[in-house]
Amino acid sequence: MKSLITLFIVSTALLLSGCNTVKGMGQDIQKAGEKIEGAAKK
């Protein structure tokens, strides 16, 4: 039972950290797109 709870906690932690990583990557891509858009307007 303890190993099942430990597995659940570790899986949840990995999932949450993965979401933060994907969110950060999306923000970086968005910022790069904004810079390209700004350069295209000049």
Phi and psi restraints in degrees (range 20) as a CNS / XPLOR table:
assign (resid 1 and name C) (resid 2 and name N)
       (resid 2 and name CA) (resid 2 and name C) 1.0 -64.0 20.0 2
assign (resid 2 and name N) (resid 2 and name CA)
       (resid 2 and name C) (resid 3 and name N) 1.0 -38.5 20.0 2
assign (resid 2 and name C) (resid 3 and name N)
       (resid 3 and name CA) (resid 3 and name C) 1.0 -67.7 20.0 2
assign (resid 3 and name N) (resid 3 and name CA)
       (resid 3 and name C) (resid 4 and name N) 1.0 -33.1 20.0 2
assign (resid 3 and name C) (resid 4 and name N)
       (resid 4 and name CA) (resid 4 and name C) 1.0 -66.3 20.0 2
assign (resid 4 and name N) (resid 4 and name CA)
       (resid 4 and name C) (resid 5 and name N) 1.0 -42.9 20.0 2
assign (resid 4 and name C) (resid 5 and name N)
       (resid 5 and name CA) (resid 5 and name C) 1.0 -65.3 20.0 2
assign (resid 5 and name N) (resid 5 and name CA)
       (resid 5 and name C) (resid 6 and name N) 1.0 -41.9 20.0 2
assign (resid 5 and name C) (resid 6 and name N)
       (resid 6 and name CA) (resid 6 and name C) 1.0 -62.3 20.0 2
assign (resid 6 and name N) (resid 6 and name CA)
       (resid 6 and name C) (resid 7 and name N) 1.0 -43.7 20.0 2
assign (resid 6 and name C) (resid 7 and name N)
       (resid 7 and name CA) (resid 7 and name C) 1.0 -61.3 20.0 2
assign (resid 7 and name N) (resid 7 and name CA)
       (resid 7 and name C) (resid 8 and name N) 1.0 -41.9 20.0 2
assign (resid 7 and name C) (resid 8 and name N)
       (resid 8 and name CA) (resid 8 and name C) 1.0 -63.2 20.0 2
assign (resid 8 and name N) (resid 8 and name CA)
       (resid 8 and name C) (resid 9 and name N) 1.0 -44.0 20.0 2
assign (resid 8 and name C) (resid 9 and name N)
       (resid 9 and name CA) (resid 9 and name C) 1.0 -65.2 20.0 2
assign (resid 9 and name N) (resid 9 and name CA)
       (resid 9 and name C) (resid 10 and name N) 1.0 -44.1 20.0 2
assign (resid 9 and name C) (resid 10 and name N)
       (resid 10 and name CA) (resid 10 and name C) 1.0 -64.6 20.0 2
assign (resid 10 and name N) (resid 10 and name CA)
       (resid 10 and name C) (resid 11 and name N) 1.0 -42.1 20.0 2
assign (resid 10 and name C) (resid 11 and name N)
       (resid 11 and name CA) (resid 11 and name C) 1.0 -62.9 20.0 2
assign (resid 11 and name N) (resid 11 and name CA)
       (resid 11 and name C) (resid 12 and name N) 1.0 -42.6 20.0 2
assign (resid 11 and name C) (resid 12 and name N)
       (resid 12 and name CA) (resid 12 and name C) 1.0 -63.5 20.0 2
assign (resid 12 and name N) (resid 12 and name CA)
       (resid 12 and name C) (resid 13 and name N) 1.0 -42.7 20.0 2
assign (resid 12 and name C) (resid 13 and name N)
       (resid 13 and name CA) (resid 13 and name C) 1.0 -62.7 20.0 2
assign (resid 13 and name N) (resid 13 and name CA)
       (resid 13 and name C) (resid 14 and name N) 1.0 -42.7 20.0 2
assign (resid 13 and name C) (resid 14 and name N)
       (resid 14 and name CA) (resid 14 and name C) 1.0 -65.3 20.0 2
assign (resid 14 and name N) (resid 14 and name CA)
       (resid 14 and name C) (resid 15 and name N) 1.0 -40.2 20.0 2
assign (resid 14 and name C) (resid 15 and name N)
       (resid 15 and name CA) (resid 15 and name C) 1.0 -63.6 20.0 2
assign (resid 15 and name N) (resid 15 and name CA)
       (resid 15 and name C) (resid 16 and name N) 1.0 -44.8 20.0 2
assign (resid 15 and name C) (resid 16 and name N)
       (resid 16 and name CA) (resid 16 and name C) 1.0 -66.9 20.0 2
assign (resid 16 and name N) (resid 16 and name CA)
       (resid 16 and name C) (resid 17 and name N) 1.0 -39.4 20.0 2
assign (resid 16 and name C) (resid 17 and name N)
       (resid 17 and name CA) (resid 17 and name C) 1.0 -68.9 20.0 2
assign (resid 17 and name N) (resid 17 and name CA)
       (resid 17 and name C) (resid 18 and name N) 1.0 -32.9 20.0 2
assign (resid 17 and name C) (resid 18 and name N)
       (resid 18 and name CA) (resid 18 and name C) 1.0 -65.8 20.0 2
assign (resid 18 and name N) (resid 18 and name CA)
       (resid 18 and name C) (resid 19 and name N) 1.0 -38.5 20.0 2
assign (resid 18 and name C) (resid 19 and name N)
       (resid 19 and name CA) (resid 19 and name C) 1.0 -63.9 20.0 2
assign (resid 19 and name N) (resid 19 and name CA)
       (resid 19 and name C) (resid 20 and name N) 1.0 -41.0 20.0 2
assign (resid 19 and name C) (resid 20 and name N)
       (resid 20 and name CA) (resid 20 and name C) 1.0 -63.6 20.0 2
assign (resid 20 and name N) (resid 20 and name CA)
       (resid 20 and name C) (resid 21 and name N) 1.0 -38.4 20.0 2
assign (resid 20 and name C) (resid 21 and name N)
       (resid 21 and name CA) (resid 21 and name C) 1.0 -66.0 20.0 2
assign (resid 21 and name N) (resid 21 and name CA)
       (resid 21 and name C) (resid 22 and name N) 1.0 -45.6 20.0 2
assign (resid 21 and name C) (resid 22 and name N)
       (resid 22 and name CA) (resid 22 and name C) 1.0 -65.1 20.0 2
assign (resid 22 and name N) (resid 22 and name CA)
       (resid 22 and name C) (resid 23 and name N) 1.0 -40.3 20.0 2
assign (resid 22 and name C) (resid 23 and name N)
       (resid 23 and name CA) (resid 23 and name C) 1.0 -62.1 20.0 2
assign (resid 23 and name N) (resid 23 and name CA)
       (resid 23 and name C) (resid 24 and name N) 1.0 -44.5 20.0 2
assign (resid 23 and name C) (resid 24 and name N)
       (resid 24 and name CA) (resid 24 and name C) 1.0 -63.3 20.0 2
assign (resid 24 and name N) (resid 24 and name CA)
       (resid 24 and name C) (resid 25 and name N) 1.0 -40.2 20.0 2
assign (resid 24 and name C) (resid 25 and name N)
       (resid 25 and name CA) (resid 25 and name C) 1.0 -65.1 20.0 2
assign (resid 25 and name N) (resid 25 and name CA)
       (resid 25 and name C) (resid 26 and name N) 1.0 -40.3 20.0 2
assign (resid 25 and name C) (resid 26 and name N)
       (resid 26 and name CA) (resid 26 and name C) 1.0 -62.7 20.0 2
assign (resid 26 and name N) (resid 26 and name CA)
       (resid 26 and name C) (resid 27 and name N) 1.0 -39.6 20.0 2
assign (resid 26 and name C) (resid 27 and name N)
       (resid 27 and name CA) (resid 27 and name C) 1.0 -65.8 20.0 2
assign (resid 27 and name N) (resid 27 and name CA)
       (resid 27 and name C) (resid 28 and name N) 1.0 -39.6 20.0 2
assign (resid 27 and name C) (resid 28 and name N)
       (resid 28 and name CA) (resid 28 and name C) 1.0 -63.7 20.0 2
assign (resid 28 and name N) (resid 28 and name CA)
       (resid 28 and name C) (resid 29 and name N) 1.0 -42.0 20.0 2
assign (resid 28 and name C) (resid 29 and name N)
       (resid 29 and name CA) (resid 29 and name C) 1.0 -65.0 20.0 2
assign (resid 29 and name N) (resid 29 and name CA)
       (resid 29 and name C) (resid 30 and name N) 1.0 -39.5 20.0 2
assign (resid 29 and name C) (resid 30 and name N)
       (resid 30 and name CA) (resid 30 and name C) 1.0 -63.5 20.0 2
assign (resid 30 and name N) (resid 30 and name CA)
       (resid 30 and name C) (resid 31 and name N) 1.0 -43.2 20.0 2
assign (resid 30 and name C) (resid 31 and name N)
       (resid 31 and name CA) (resid 31 and name C) 1.0 -64.3 20.0 2
assign (resid 31 and name N) (resid 31 and name CA)
       (resid 31 and name C) (resid 32 and name N) 1.0 -39.5 20.0 2
assign (resid 31 and name C) (resid 32 and name N)
       (resid 32 and name CA) (resid 32 and name C) 1.0 -64.5 20.0 2
assign (resid 32 and name N) (resid 32 and name CA)
       (resid 32 and name C) (resid 33 and name N) 1.0 -40.4 20.0 2
assign (resid 32 and name C) (resid 33 and name N)
       (resid 33 and name CA) (resid 33 and name C) 1.0 -63.4 20.0 2
assign (resid 33 and name N) (resid 33 and name CA)
       (resid 33 and name C) (resid 34 and name N) 1.0 -38.6 20.0 2
assign (resid 33 and name C) (resid 34 and name N)
       (resid 34 and name CA) (resid 34 and name C) 1.0 -65.1 20.0 2
assign (resid 34 and name N) (resid 34 and name CA)
       (resid 34 and name C) (resid 35 and name N) 1.0 -38.2 20.0 2
assign (resid 34 and name C) (resid 35 and name N)
       (resid 35 and name CA) (resid 35 and name C) 1.0 -67.2 20.0 2
assign (resid 35 and name N) (resid 35 and name CA)
       (resid 35 and name C) (resid 36 and name N) 1.0 -40.1 20.0 2
assign (resid 35 and name C) (resid 36 and name N)
       (resid 36 and name CA) (resid 36 and name C) 1.0 -65.0 20.0 2
assign (resid 36 and name N) (resid 36 and name CA)
       (resid 36 and name C) (resid 37 and name N) 1.0 -41.3 20.0 2
assign (resid 36 and name C) (resid 37 and name N)
       (resid 37 and name CA) (resid 37 and name C) 1.0 -63.1 20.0 2
assign (resid 37 and name N) (resid 37 and name CA)
       (resid 37 and name C) (resid 38 and name N) 1.0 -42.2 20.0 2
assign (resid 37 and name C) (resid 38 and name N)
       (resid 38 and name CA) (resid 38 and name C) 1.0 -63.1 20.0 2
assign (resid 38 and name N) (resid 38 and name CA)
       (resid 38 and name C) (resid 39 and name N) 1.0 -39.3 20.0 2
assign (resid 38 and name C) (resid 39 and name N)
       (resid 39 and name CA) (resid 39 and name C) 1.0 -68.3 20.0 2
assign (resid 39 and name N) (resid 39 and name CA)
       (resid 39 and name C) (resid 40 and name N) 1.0 -34.7 20.0 2
assign (resid 39 and name C) (resid 40 and name N)
       (resid 40 and name CA) (resid 40 and name C) 1.0 -69.3 20.0 2
assign (resid 40 and name N) (resid 40 and name CA)
       (resid 40 and name C) (resid 41 and name N) 1.0 -30.9 20.0 2
assign (resid 40 and name C) (resid 41 and name N)
       (resid 41 and name CA) (resid 41 and name C) 1.0 -73.6 20.0 2
assign (resid 41 and name N) (resid 41 and name CA)
       (resid 41 and name C) (resid 42 and name N) 1.0 -22.8 20.0 2
